[in-house]
Amino acid sequence: MIASQALQSPLLIHRFNLLIITLSLLFQIYKHLKYYTLPAEQRWIVRILFIVPIYGFDSWLSLLFFRDNYYVYFDSVRDWYEGECLLKSPFLIFSD
């Protein structure tokens, strides 16, 4: 369940980067929601901005549970969310 010694250093680096990226993106999402002047566009922008923290957290879980082969399940959730965002991105492009 716990990652081996070889994965401890990448996990630590990944956790640090995930924290910085998540905090910065949560600030951007907060700003979009605070100044919610174009709901038709900003709704899609916020959904797309959530890709990065979800990807980062999923990748961290995949590294954490790599030896037990649970990473396949985490990657499936990540791929599903990626598909949802790719499917919805034309709505952002073509919104008025």
A tleap script that builds the chain and sets N, CA, C and O, in Angstrom:
source leaprc.protein.ff14SB
mol = sequence {
  NMET ILE ALA SER GLN ALA LEU GLN SER PRO
  LEU LEU ILE HIE ARG PHE ASN LEU LEU ILE
  ILE THR LEU SER LEU LEU PHE GLN ILE TYR
  LYS HIE LEU LYS TYR TYR THR LEU PRO ALA
  GLU GLN ARG TRP ILE VAL ARG ILE LEU PHE
  ILE VAL PRO ILE TYR GLY PHE ASP SER TRP
  LEU SER LEU LEU PHE PHE ARG ASP ASN TYR
  TYR VAL TYR PHE ASP SER VAL ARG ASP TRP
  TYR GLU GLY GLU CYS LEU LEU LYS SER PRO
  PHE LEU ILE PHE SER CASP
}
set mol.1.N position { 0.817 -1.187 0.000 }
set mol.1.CA position { 0.000 0.000 0.000 }
set mol.1.C position { 0.866 1.258 0.000 }
set mol.1.O position { 0.604 2.184 -0.768 }
set mol.2.N position { 1.852 1.303 0.816 }
set mol.2.CA position { 2.719 2.475 0.854 }
set mol.2.C position { 3.811 2.273 -0.189 }
set mol.2.O position { 4.305 1.165 -0.398 }
set mol.3.N position { 4.165 3.359 -0.824 }
set mol.3.CA position { 5.148 3.301 -1.899 }
set mol.3.C position { 6.512 2.873 -1.359 }
set mol.3.O position { 6.833 3.070 -0.188 }
set mol.4.N position { 7.284 2.293 -2.237 }
set mol.4.CA position { 8.614 1.822 -1.856 }
set mol.4.C position { 9.560 2.998 -1.662 }
set mol.4.O position { 9.213 4.146 -1.939 }
set mol.5.N position { 10.752 2.696 -1.185 }
set mol.5.CA position { 11.749 3.733 -0.938 }
set mol.5.C position { 12.145 4.459 -2.231 }
set mol.5.O position { 12.467 5.647 -2.204 }
set mol.6.N position { 12.120 3.756 -3.338 }
set mol.6.CA position { 12.507 4.367 -4.614 }
set mol.6.C position { 11.520 5.457 -5.037 }
set mol.6.O position { 11.883 6.371 -5.777 }
set mol.7.N position { 10.279 5.364 -4.570 }
set mol.7.CA position { 9.264 6.345 -4.957 }
set mol.7.C position { 9.098 7.467 -3.937 }
set mol.7.O position { 8.296 8.373 -4.162 }
set mol.8.N position { 9.824 7.439 -2.830 }
set mol.8.CA position { 9.638 8.457 -1.800 }
set mol.8.C position { 10.029 9.853 -2.288 }
set mol.8.O position { 9.311 10.818 -2.025 }
set mol.9.N position { 11.132 9.971 -2.980 }
set mol.9.CA position { 11.575 11.266 -3.474 }
set mol.9.C position { 10.618 11.841 -4.522 }
set mol.9.O position { 10.252 13.011 -4.415 }
set mol.10.N position { 10.197 11.071 -5.527 }
set mol.10.CA position { 9.217 11.612 -6.483 }
set mol.10.C position { 7.890 11.974 -5.816 }
set mol.10.O position { 7.242 12.942 -6.212 }
set mol.11.N position { 7.484 11.206 -4.809 }
set mol.11.CA position { 6.245 11.528 -4.114 }
set mol.11.C position { 6.346 12.857 -3.379 }
set mol.11.O position { 5.399 13.644 -3.376 }
set mol.12.N position { 7.484 13.106 -2.763 }
set mol.12.CA position { 7.681 14.353 -2.044 }
set mol.12.C position { 7.689 15.542 -3.006 }
set mol.12.O position { 7.061 16.566 -2.736 }
set mol.13.N position { 8.393 15.407 -4.119 }
set mol.13.CA position { 8.439 16.480 -5.118 }
set mol.13.C position { 7.052 16.703 -5.713 }
set mol.13.O position { 6.626 17.842 -5.900 }
set mol.14.N position { 6.363 15.626 -6.004 }
set mol.14.CA position { 5.028 15.729 -6.590 }
set mol.14.C position { 4.066 16.385 -5.610 }
set mol.14.O position { 3.251 17.216 -6.012 }
set mol.15.N position { 4.145 16.031 -4.351 }
set mol.15.CA position { 3.261 16.617 -3.339 }
set mol.15.C position { 3.490 18.128 -3.224 }
set mol.15.O position { 2.533 18.895 -3.118 }
set mol.16.N position { 4.736 18.547 -3.246 }
set mol.16.CA position { 5.062 19.970 -3.167 }
set mol.16.C position { 4.514 20.723 -4.385 }
set mol.16.O position { 3.895 21.777 -4.238 }
set mol.17.N position { 4.740 20.186 -5.578 }
set mol.17.CA position { 4.235 20.826 -6.800 }
set mol.17.C position { 2.714 20.839 -6.840 }
set mol.17.O position { 2.107 21.814 -7.282 }
set mol.18.N position { 2.106 19.761 -6.381 }
set mol.18.CA position { 0.652 19.684 -6.353 }
set mol.18.C position { 0.074 20.748 -5.430 }
set mol.18.O position { -0.949 21.354 -5.746 }
set mol.19.N position { 0.713 20.978 -4.305 }
set mol.19.CA position { 0.248 21.994 -3.376 }
set mol.19.C position { 0.319 23.389 -3.997 }
set mol.19.O position { -0.634 24.163 -3.895 }
set mol.20.N position { 1.426 23.708 -4.630 }
set mol.20.CA position { 1.587 25.030 -5.245 }
set mol.20.C position { 0.591 25.230 -6.387 }
set mol.20.O position { -0.054 26.275 -6.469 }
set mol.21.N position { 0.463 24.250 -7.255 }
set mol.21.CA position { -0.431 24.368 -8.403 }
set mol.21.C position { -1.887 24.445 -7.953 }
set mol.21.O position { -2.662 25.240 -8.484 }
set mol.22.N position { -2.256 23.624 -6.978 }
set mol.22.CA position { -3.636 23.626 -6.497 }
set mol.22.C position { -3.996 24.955 -5.850 }
set mol.22.O position { -5.087 25.481 -6.074 }
set mol.23.N position { -3.096 25.495 -5.057 }
set mol.23.CA position { -3.377 26.786 -4.425 }
set mol.23.C position { -3.524 27.893 -5.456 }
set mol.23.O position { -4.419 28.731 -5.342 }
set mol.24.N position { -2.660 27.906 -6.457 }
set mol.24.CA position { -2.762 28.953 -7.476 }
set mol.24.C position { -4.037 28.805 -8.306 }
set mol.24.O position { -4.680 29.801 -8.637 }
set mol.25.N position { -4.402 27.575 -8.641 }
set mol.25.CA position { -5.619 27.383 -9.429 }
set mol.25.C position { -6.875 27.636 -8.613 }
set mol.25.O position { -7.866 28.130 -9.149 }
set mol.26.N position { -6.852 27.308 -7.329 }
set mol.26.CA position { -8.006 27.623 -6.496 }
set mol.26.C position { -8.188 29.134 -6.383 }
set mol.26.O position { -9.315 29.623 -6.308 }
set mol.27.N position { -7.083 29.866 -6.370 }
set mol.27.CA position { -7.182 31.325 -6.366 }
set mol.27.C position { -7.798 31.823 -7.676 }
set mol.27.O position { -8.642 32.719 -7.658 }
set mol.28.N position { -7.387 31.255 -8.804 }
set mol.28.CA position { -7.967 31.658 -10.091 }
set mol.28.C position { -9.448 31.300 -10.169 }
set mol.28.O position { -10.253 32.079 -10.681 }
set mol.29.N position { -9.801 30.135 -9.669 }
set mol.29.CA position { -11.210 29.727 -9.662 }
set mol.29.C position { -12.017 30.658 -8.767 }
set mol.29.O position { -13.131 31.052 -9.113 }
set mol.30.N position { -11.450 31.006 -7.617 }
set mol.30.CA position { -12.111 31.951 -6.717 }
set mol.30.C position { -12.354 33.293 -7.412 }
set mol.30.O position { -13.434 33.871 -7.289 }
set mol.31.N position { -11.364 33.779 -8.133 }
set mol.31.CA position { -11.520 35.053 -8.837 }
set mol.31.C position { -12.610 34.961 -9.910 }
set mol.31.O position { -13.394 35.895 -10.085 }
set mol.32.N position { -12.655 33.830 -10.627 }
set mol.32.CA position { -13.700 33.671 -11.641 }
set mol.32.C position { -15.078 33.658 -10.996 }
set mol.32.O position { -16.021 34.239 -11.533 }
set mol.33.N position { -15.199 33.004 -9.857 }
set mol.33.CA position { -16.505 32.928 -9.211 }
set mol.33.C position { -16.865 34.235 -8.503 }
set mol.33.O position { -18.043 34.573 -8.386 }
set mol.34.N position { -15.870 34.957 -8.038 }
set mol.34.CA position { -16.143 36.236 -7.385 }
set mol.34.C position { -16.641 37.267 -8.393 }
set mol.34.O position { -17.595 37.997 -8.122 }
set mol.35.N position { -16.003 37.324 -9.539 }
set mol.35.CA position { -16.398 38.247 -10.597 }
set mol.35.C position { -17.140 37.478 -11.683 }
set mol.35.O position { -16.679 37.387 -12.821 }
set mol.36.N position { -18.269 36.939 -11.326 }
set mol.36.CA position { -19.058 36.069 -12.194 }
set mol.36.C position { -19.937 36.923 -13.092 }
set mol.36.O position { -21.147 37.012 -12.879 }
set mol.37.N position { -19.336 37.549 -14.093 }
set mol.37.CA position { -20.072 38.467 -14.954 }
set mol.37.C position { -20.534 37.826 -16.259 }
set mol.37.O position { -21.513 38.275 -16.856 }
set mol.38.N position { -19.847 36.791 -16.703 }
set mol.38.CA position { -20.224 36.077 -17.930 }
set mol.38.C position { -20.468 34.599 -17.598 }
set mol.38.O position { -19.614 33.757 -17.873 }
set mol.39.N position { -21.620 34.282 -17.013 }
set mol.39.CA position { -21.839 32.904 -16.550 }
set mol.39.C position { -21.732 31.852 -17.645 }
set mol.39.O position { -21.274 30.740 -17.385 }
set mol.40.N position { -22.140 32.177 -18.850 }
set mol.40.CA position { -22.095 31.183 -19.931 }
set mol.40.C position { -20.664 30.750 -20.231 }
set mol.40.O position { -20.429 29.588 -20.561 }
set mol.41.N position { -19.706 31.667 -20.121 }
set mol.41.CA position { -18.314 31.327 -20.406 }
set mol.41.C position { -17.572 30.875 -19.157 }
set mol.41.O position { -16.811 29.908 -19.191 }
set mol.42.N position { -17.798 31.578 -18.060 }
set mol.42.CA position { -17.014 31.286 -16.867 }
set mol.42.C position { -17.334 29.918 -16.266 }
set mol.42.O position { -16.478 29.317 -15.616 }
set mol.43.N position { -18.526 29.429 -16.468 }
set mol.43.CA position { -18.864 28.090 -15.990 }
set mol.43.C position { -17.954 27.049 -16.640 }
set mol.43.O position { -17.471 26.134 -15.973 }
set mol.44.N position { -17.726 27.194 -17.939 }
set mol.44.CA position { -16.868 26.251 -18.659 }
set mol.44.C position { -15.402 26.461 -18.311 }
set mol.44.O position { -14.637 25.500 -18.227 }
set mol.45.N position { -15.007 27.716 -18.108 }
set mol.45.CA position { -13.621 27.998 -17.742 }
set mol.45.C position { -13.283 27.360 -16.402 }
set mol.45.O position { -12.215 26.767 -16.245 }
set mol.46.N position { -14.189 27.481 -15.436 }
set mol.46.CA position { -13.951 26.891 -14.119 }
set mol.46.C position { -13.856 25.366 -14.223 }
set mol.46.O position { -13.019 24.746 -13.567 }
set mol.47.N position { -14.702 24.781 -15.032 }
set mol.47.CA position { -14.631 23.323 -15.216 }
set mol.47.C position { -13.289 22.898 -15.818 }
set mol.47.O position { -12.714 21.887 -15.414 }
set mol.48.N position { -12.804 23.663 -16.770 }
set mol.48.CA position { -11.522 23.329 -17.387 }
set mol.48.C position { -10.375 23.573 -16.413 }
set mol.48.O position { -9.396 22.827 -16.414 }
set mol.49.N position { -10.484 24.613 -15.580 }
set mol.49.CA position { -9.436 24.871 -14.595 }
set mol.49.C position { -9.329 23.760 -13.558 }
set mol.49.O position { -8.257 23.542 -12.994 }
set mol.50.N position { -10.418 23.062 -13.304 }
set mol.50.CA position { -10.382 21.961 -12.350 }
set mol.50.C position { -9.613 20.748 -12.870 }
set mol.50.O position { -9.330 19.829 -12.101 }
set mol.51.N position { -9.271 20.726 -14.152 }
set mol.51.CA position { -8.526 19.589 -14.702 }
set mol.51.C position { -7.178 19.431 -14.003 }
set mol.51.O position { -6.793 18.319 -13.640 }
set mol.52.N position { -6.471 20.520 -13.817 }
set mol.52.CA position { -5.101 20.432 -13.290 }
set mol.52.C position { -5.052 19.868 -11.877 }
set mol.52.O position { -4.263 18.953 -11.641 }
set mol.53.N position { -5.858 20.361 -10.904 }
set mol.53.CA position { -5.790 19.746 -9.578 }
set mol.53.C position { -6.244 18.290 -9.574 }
set mol.53.O position { -5.691 17.465 -8.847 }
set mol.54.N position { -7.248 17.977 -10.383 }
set mol.54.CA position { -7.719 16.587 -10.424 }
set mol.54.C position { -6.637 15.695 -11.016 }
set mol.54.O position { -6.389 14.606 -10.498 }
set mol.55.N position { -5.984 16.137 -12.099 }
set mol.55.CA position { -4.886 15.373 -12.680 }
set mol.55.C position { -3.741 15.209 -11.688 }
set mol.55.O position { -3.182 14.120 -11.551 }
set mol.56.N position { -3.395 16.286 -11.001 }
set mol.56.CA position { -2.289 16.223 -10.049 }
set mol.56.C position { -2.573 15.275 -8.900 }
set mol.56.O position { -1.718 14.473 -8.523 }
set mol.57.N position { -3.774 15.366 -8.341 }
set mol.57.CA position { -4.135 14.486 -7.231 }
set mol.57.C position { -4.203 13.036 -7.686 }
set mol.57.O position { -3.769 12.130 -6.974 }
set mol.58.N position { -4.750 12.826 -8.873 }
set mol.58.CA position { -4.829 11.473 -9.408 }
set mol.58.C position { -3.443 10.894 -9.671 }
set mol.58.O position { -3.197 9.721 -9.390 }
set mol.59.N position { -2.548 11.697 -10.200 }
set mol.59.CA position { -1.183 11.221 -10.451 }
set mol.59.C position { -0.467 10.905 -9.152 }
set mol.59.O position { 0.297 9.942 -9.081 }
set mol.60.N position { -0.709 11.713 -8.119 }
set mol.60.CA position { -0.103 11.454 -6.811 }
set mol.60.C position { -0.621 10.137 -6.236 }
set mol.60.O position { 0.153 9.348 -5.694 }
set mol.61.N position { -1.936 9.898 -6.353 }
set mol.61.CA position { -2.488 8.621 -5.882 }
set mol.61.C position { -1.939 7.450 -6.697 }
set mol.61.O position { -1.684 6.377 -6.150 }
set mol.62.N position { -1.760 7.655 -7.996 }
set mol.62.CA position { -1.207 6.595 -8.833 }
set mol.62.C position { 0.215 6.244 -8.419 }
set mol.62.O position { 0.589 5.071 -8.405 }
set mol.63.N position { 1.011 7.259 -8.079 }
set mol.63.CA position { 2.369 6.986 -7.589 }
set mol.63.C position { 2.342 6.305 -6.229 }
set mol.63.O position { 3.150 5.420 -5.950 }
set mol.64.N position { 1.409 6.725 -5.392 }
set mol.64.CA position { 1.331 6.174 -4.038 }
set mol.64.C position { 0.960 4.694 -4.053 }
set mol.64.O position { 1.496 3.912 -3.268 }
set mol.65.N position { 0.059 4.311 -4.929 }
set mol.65.CA position { -0.419 2.928 -4.974 }
set mol.65.C position { 0.088 2.187 -6.213 }
set mol.65.O position { -0.591 1.290 -6.711 }
set mol.66.N position { 1.262 2.547 -6.711 }
set mol.66.CA position { 1.784 1.967 -7.939 }
set mol.66.C position { 2.089 0.477 -7.786 }
set mol.66.O position { 1.803 -0.302 -8.695 }
set mol.67.N position { 2.652 0.077 -6.674 }
set mol.67.CA position { 3.059 -1.322 -6.510 }
set mol.67.C position { 1.872 -2.267 -6.407 }
set mol.67.O position { 1.984 -3.440 -6.764 }
set mol.68.N position { 0.740 -1.776 -5.925 }
set mol.68.CA position { -0.434 -2.635 -5.752 }
set mol.68.C position { -1.329 -2.667 -6.988 }
set mol.68.O position { -2.393 -3.284 -6.967 }
set mol.69.N position { -0.908 -2.012 -8.050 }
set mol.69.CA position { -1.648 -1.954 -9.316 }
set mol.69.C position { -3.031 -1.315 -9.179 }
set mol.69.O position { -3.925 -1.593 -9.979 }
set mol.70.N position { -3.208 -0.462 -8.172 }
set mol.70.CA position { -4.449 0.301 -8.055 }
set mol.70.C position { -4.447 1.533 -8.947 }
set mol.70.O position { -5.481 2.172 -9.145 }
set mol.71.N position { -3.284 1.856 -9.480 }
set mol.71.CA position { -3.175 3.051 -10.316 }
set mol.71.C position { -4.077 2.970 -11.539 }
set mol.71.O position { -4.459 4.004 -12.088 }
set mol.72.N position { -4.422 1.773 -11.974 }
set mol.72.CA position { -5.287 1.597 -13.143 }
set mol.72.C position { -6.655 2.224 -12.879 }
set mol.72.O position { -7.237 2.837 -13.774 }
set mol.73.N position { -7.170 2.075 -11.664 }
set mol.73.CA position { -8.476 2.632 -11.329 }
set mol.73.C position { -8.421 4.155 -11.271 }
set mol.73.O position { -9.338 4.835 -11.732 }
set mol.74.N position { -7.341 4.683 -10.704 }
set mol.74.CA position { -7.199 6.137 -10.637 }
set mol.74.C position { -7.043 6.730 -12.036 }
set mol.74.O position { -7.595 7.790 -12.331 }
set mol.75.N position { -6.301 6.052 -12.883 }
set mol.75.CA position { -6.122 6.539 -14.250 }
set mol.75.C position { -7.430 6.495 -15.028 }
set mol.75.O position { -7.660 7.338 -15.895 }
set mol.76.N position { -8.285 5.529 -14.731 }
set mol.76.CA position { -9.585 5.452 -15.404 }
set mol.76.C position { -10.454 6.653 -15.055 }
set mol.76.O position { -11.123 7.214 -15.923 }
set mol.77.N position { -10.444 7.045 -13.787 }
set mol.77.CA position { -11.212 8.220 -13.370 }
set mol.77.C position { -10.648 9.470 -14.039 }
set mol.77.O position { -11.400 10.325 -14.506 }
set mol.78.N position { -9.326 9.571 -14.081 }
set mol.78.CA position { -8.684 10.721 -14.715 }
set mol.78.C position { -9.033 10.783 -16.196 }
set mol.78.O position { -9.334 11.861 -16.709 }
set mol.79.N position { -9.000 9.661 -16.887 }
set mol.79.CA position { -9.326 9.634 -18.312 }
set mol.79.C position { -10.792 9.975 -18.563 }
set mol.79.O position { -11.120 10.619 -19.560 }
set mol.80.N position { -11.674 9.543 -17.661 }
set mol.80.CA position { -13.085 9.887 -17.796 }
set mol.80.C position { -13.272 11.391 -17.686 }
set mol.80.O position { -13.999 11.986 -18.482 }
set mol.81.N position { -12.613 12.019 -16.694 }
set mol.81.CA position { -12.762 13.458 -16.513 }
set mol.81.C position { -12.150 14.221 -17.692 }
set mol.81.O position { -12.676 15.250 -18.113 }
set mol.82.N position { -11.054 13.715 -18.209 }
set mol.82.CA position { -10.446 14.340 -19.388 }
set mol.82.C position { -11.409 14.294 -20.566 }
set mol.82.O position { -11.555 15.276 -21.294 }
set mol.83.N position { -12.057 13.166 -20.751 }
set mol.83.CA position { -13.035 13.042 -21.828 }
set mol.83.C position { -14.205 13.995 -21.659 }
set mol.83.O position { -14.678 14.581 -22.632 }
set mol.84.N position { -14.671 14.152 -20.428 }
set mol.84.CA position { -15.753 15.094 -20.158 }
set mol.84.C position { -15.343 16.528 -20.511 }
set mol.84.O position { -16.112 17.271 -21.120 }
set mol.85.N position { -14.137 16.899 -20.125 }
set mol.85.CA position { -13.677 18.264 -20.405 }
set mol.85.C position { -13.443 18.487 -21.894 }
set mol.85.O position { -13.739 19.562 -22.414 }
set mol.86.N position { -12.919 17.486 -22.577 }
set mol.86.CA position { -12.733 17.624 -24.021 }
set mol.86.C position { -14.072 17.693 -24.746 }
set mol.86.O position { -14.217 18.391 -25.750 }
set mol.87.N position { -15.036 16.965 -24.225 }
set mol.87.CA position { -16.360 16.993 -24.828 }
set mol.87.C position { -17.030 18.349 -24.624 }
set mol.87.O position { -17.757 18.825 -25.496 }
set mol.88.N position { -16.785 18.963 -23.481 }
set mol.88.CA position { -17.438 20.229 -23.157 }
set mol.88.C position { -16.680 21.451 -23.674 }
set mol.88.O position { -17.251 22.540 -23.722 }
set mol.89.N position { -15.425 21.306 -24.057 }
set mol.89.CA position { -14.650 22.476 -24.484 }
set mol.89.C position { -15.204 23.174 -25.733 }
set mol.89.O position { -15.070 24.394 -25.823 }
set mol.90.N position { -15.808 22.488 -26.689 }
set mol.90.CA position { -16.416 23.244 -27.806 }
set mol.90.C position { -17.533 24.191 -27.361 }
set mol.90.O position { -17.782 25.205 -28.013 }
set mol.91.N position { -18.212 23.863 -26.244 }
set mol.91.CA position { -19.232 24.771 -25.742 }
set mol.91.C position { -18.595 26.086 -25.294 }
set mol.91.O position { -19.195 27.148 -25.459 }
set mol.92.N position { -17.394 26.027 -24.733 }
set mol.92.CA position { -16.698 27.248 -24.355 }
set mol.92.C position { -16.263 28.019 -25.596 }
set mol.92.O position { -16.375 29.244 -25.644 }
set mol.93.N position { -15.770 27.305 -26.591 }
set mol.93.CA position { -15.281 27.965 -27.796 }
set mol.93.C position { -16.405 28.663 -28.553 }
set mol.93.O position { -16.227 29.772 -29.057 }
set mol.94.N position { -17.551 28.017 -28.631 }
set mol.94.CA position { -18.648 28.553 -29.422 }
set mol.94.C position { -19.699 29.302 -28.621 }
set mol.94.O position { -20.740 29.668 -29.166 }
set mol.95.N position { -19.448 29.540 -27.327 }
set mol.95.CA position { -20.444 30.270 -26.532 }
set mol.95.C position { -20.465 31.735 -26.936 }
set mol.95.O position { -19.449 32.290 -27.355 }
set mol.96.N position { -21.592 32.333 -26.811 }
set mol.96.CA position { -21.748 33.736 -27.232 }
set mol.96.C position { -21.152 34.672 -26.234 }
set mol.96.O position { -21.193 35.887 -26.427 }
savepdb mol mol.pdb
quit
